[in-house]
Amino acid sequence: MEIGELKKQIEIRPFNEKDLIQITKIETKVFNEESFHPYIFLEYNKPKNTFYVAEIKNQVVGYVIITTRFPKKAKIISIAIHPNHQSKGIGSKLIKKAINQTKKQGTKKITLEVKKTNKKAIKFYKKHGFQKTKTKKQYYSDGEDALYMTKKTQPHKTNLKN
């Protein structure tokens, strides 16, 4: 299946509890021993959070969670795409929808942490307007450093002349 055809079949929708088993499988495949316990996903399924899944033909292939920390600041908790569906635009579609939703909620800035060695993820976040702001030493359980990245989401001001 071509990527253009695949993109037409992707449905982005809010997470619901029936997605938990499929989300947990994706989480384990992508993050291995650092994966979240299924209970964590249920904890993030709250109105203040943005939790979307990507679905193709009733099969969940990815998810994104953004939580609002302060009135105008949000944080990407996790984003994962099943390895069989990576590099097909699904992550981009998910993150764009989630960021637009947080903007509607008044968020002006979104942050995240990513392993310093995860070049593929860093490239993905840069593509979506995130910038490296600092390094957090030994942030992960394996002792690896994290890059702290931010994205400002406030709309650009334009001068409208009559």
Buried (B, 14 or more C-beta within 10 A) or exposed (E): EEEEEBBEEBEBEEBEEEBBEBBBEBBBBBEEEEBBEEEBBEEBBEEEBBBBBBBBEEEBBBBBBBBBBEEBBBBBBBBBBBEEBBEBBBBBBBBEBBBEBBBEBEBBBBBBBBBBEBEEBBEBBEEBBBEBEEEEEEBEEEEBBBBBBBBEBEEEEEEEEE
